[in-house]
Amino acid sequence: MTLPSPNFLIPDWPVSSRVKALITTRQGGVSAGAYGLAGHQPGGFNLGDHVGDDAEAVAHNRALLPAPSPVWLRQVHGATVVNLDQRLPERLPEADAAIATQPARSCVVLTADCLSVLFADRLGRCVGAAHAGWRGLSLGVLEQTVLALRAAVPDAELCAYLGPAIGPGSYEVGTEVAQVFLRQDAEAERALHPASQPGKFMLDLYTLARQRLARVGVTDLYGGDYDTLAEPEVFYSFRRDGVSGRMASVVWLDET
């Protein structure tokens, strides 16, 4: 992933030039306080309108996002996928993933430790974005997004980009979370490591995502090498800060 400016991360993946994608950082906006830069300095690029930030600041930040017609979702840690080619309700869709085959409608998911996954067909015929925290992963949000993309473009050659998430050395969970994944797949043990406290585990969201994508035939994977909790200058982190802004992972098809 390259960083052409302080504000955006650009995925480095072998897809058509029609595919445009970016991931925001906490830098480059007008939010302040807990939603600002590290140390509560003004200039934060919070894009979440549900986390307590000033509404005008969020609107200003969203207007700065260089993506056409972004469709904001009401994310609920589920596995519902919305198709942006279809007529959308006036109210924001309740979903945790979006796909599109038509140009100039941007798929967007918001995160602040949860994993974002961007999808694209190598030939630039479809794109998608999924919000995948541990609940969404356990419910199959990535698999559902792949199914939706293949329903739209049956011969799609899918690549996936794993965006910034809380890293495997920072994400401590309880036995109940570990058991959710172990009951579903014994291979999930490779994504779980004992923590220093008894009955606690360190969870690797990146490994879980790679496992689940591989099971539905998506093995052309990129990214997955950040830790949002450990990089306060660059990323928001709900686990680290409690009150936090949100970053956007965005993908769309260009008109040309």
Secondary structure as the mmCIF struct_conf table of DSSP 4:
data_model
#
loop_
_struct_conf.conf_type_id
_struct_conf.id
_struct_conf.beg_label_comp_id
_struct_conf.beg_label_asym_id
_struct_conf.beg_label_seq_id
_struct_conf.end_label_comp_id
_struct_conf.end_label_asym_id
_struct_conf.end_label_seq_id
STRN STRN1 THR A 2 THR A 2
BEND BEND1 PRO A 4 ASN A 7
STRN STRN2 PHE A 8 LEU A 9
STRN STRN3 ILE A 10 ILE A 10
TURN_TY1_P TURN_TY1_P1 SER A 17 ARG A 18
STRN STRN4 VAL A 19 THR A 24
BEND BEND2 ARG A 26 ARG A 26
STRN STRN5 GLN A 27 SER A 31
HELX_RH_3T_P HELX_RH_3T_P1 GLY A 33 TYR A 35
BEND BEND3 GLY A 36 GLY A 36
STRN STRN6 LEU A 37 LEU A 37
HELX_RH_3T_P HELX_RH_3T_P2 ALA A 38 HIS A 40
STRN STRN7 GLN A 41 GLN A 41
BEND BEND4 PRO A 42 PRO A 42
STRN STRN8 GLY A 44 GLY A 44
BEND BEND5 ASP A 49 GLY A 52
HELX_RH_AL_P HELX_RH_AL_P1 ALA A 55 LEU A 64
BEND BEND6 ALA A 67 SER A 69
STRN STRN9 PRO A 70 VAL A 71
STRN STRN10 ARG A 74 ARG A 74
BEND BEND7 HIS A 77 GLY A 78
STRN STRN11 VAL A 81 ASN A 83
TURN_TY1_P TURN_TY1_P2 LEU A 84 ASP A 85
BEND BEND8 GLN A 86 GLN A 86
HELX_LH_PP_P HELX_LH_PP_P1 ARG A 87 PRO A 89
BEND BEND9 GLU A 90 ARG A 91
HELX_LH_PP_P HELX_LH_PP_P2 LEU A 92 PRO A 93
STRN STRN12 GLU A 94 GLU A 94
BEND BEND10 ASP A 96 ASP A 96
STRN STRN13 ALA A 97 ALA A 100
BEND BEND11 THR A 101 GLN A 102
TURN_TY1_P TURN_TY1_P3 PRO A 103 ALA A 104
STRN STRN14 SER A 106 THR A 111
BEND BEND12 ALA A 112 CYS A 114
STRN STRN15 LEU A 115 ASP A 121
TURN_TY1_P TURN_TY1_P4 ARG A 122 LEU A 123
BEND BEND13 GLY A 124 ARG A 125
STRN STRN16 VAL A 127 ALA A 132
HELX_RH_AL_P HELX_RH_AL_P2 TRP A 134 LEU A 139
TURN_TY1_P TURN_TY1_P5 GLY A 140 GLY A 140
HELX_RH_AL_P HELX_RH_AL_P3 VAL A 141 ALA A 152
BEND BEND14 VAL A 153 VAL A 153
TURN_TY1_P TURN_TY1_P6 PRO A 154 ASP A 155
STRN STRN17 LEU A 158 LEU A 162
TURN_TY1_P TURN_TY1_P7 PRO A 168 SER A 170
STRN STRN18 GLU A 172 GLY A 174
HELX_RH_AL_P HELX_RH_AL_P4 THR A 175 GLN A 184
HELX_RH_3T_P HELX_RH_3T_P3 ALA A 186 ALA A 191
STRN STRN19 LEU A 192 PRO A 194
BEND BEND15 SER A 196 GLN A 197
TURN_TY1_P TURN_TY1_P8 PRO A 198 GLY A 199
STRN STRN20 LYS A 200 LEU A 203
HELX_RH_AL_P HELX_RH_AL_P5 LEU A 205 ARG A 215
TURN_TY1_P TURN_TY1_P9 VAL A 216 GLY A 217
STRN STRN21 LEU A 221 GLY A 223
TURN_TY1_P TURN_TY1_P10 THR A 228 ALA A 230
TURN_TY1_P TURN_TY1_P11 PRO A 232 VAL A 234
HELX_RH_AL_P HELX_RH_AL_P6 PHE A 238 ASP A 241
BEND BEND16 GLY A 242 VAL A 243
STRN STRN22 MET A 247 LEU A 253
#
